[in-house]
C-alpha cells in the first residue's frame, strides 16, 4: 500500500474527494462531527464557502464552521477508489 499524505480538512483543496483518517476526539466539536457522519473511512469533499463551509460527507451535505475543519484529518483517495465509491453510491 502506498503512503498517502495526511492533512486536516481545512488544508484540503475544494472539489477534491478525501478519506477521513481520524477525528480529534479531544475537540469540543467531535460529537457534532460524528453525528454529521465524519467517521474513519468516510469520503468527504469541500464544496464551497469560507465560513461556514459546505462539505459533502458520504451522501449528504453539511455546513461547518471553518474552525471545525481542523478537527478532521484526511488523506487523498486514489482515482480508482473514487470511481468505485461513486458507482456504489449511485446504485
C-alpha positions, 0 to 999 in steps of 0.5 A: 500500500502506498503512503498517502499524505495526511492533512486536516480538512481545512488544508484540503483543496475544494472539489477534491474527494478525501478519506477521513483518517481520524477525528480529534476526539479531544475537540469540543466539536467531535460529537457534532462531527460524528453525528454529521457522519465524519467517521474513519473511512468516510469520503468527504469533499469541500464544496464551497464557502469560507465560513461556514463551509459546505462539505459533502460527507458520504451522501449528504451535505453539511455546513461547518464552521471553518474552525471545525475543519481542523478537527478532521484529518484526511488523506487523498483517495486514489482515482480508482477508489473514487470511481468505485465509491461513486458507482456504489453510491449511485446504485 
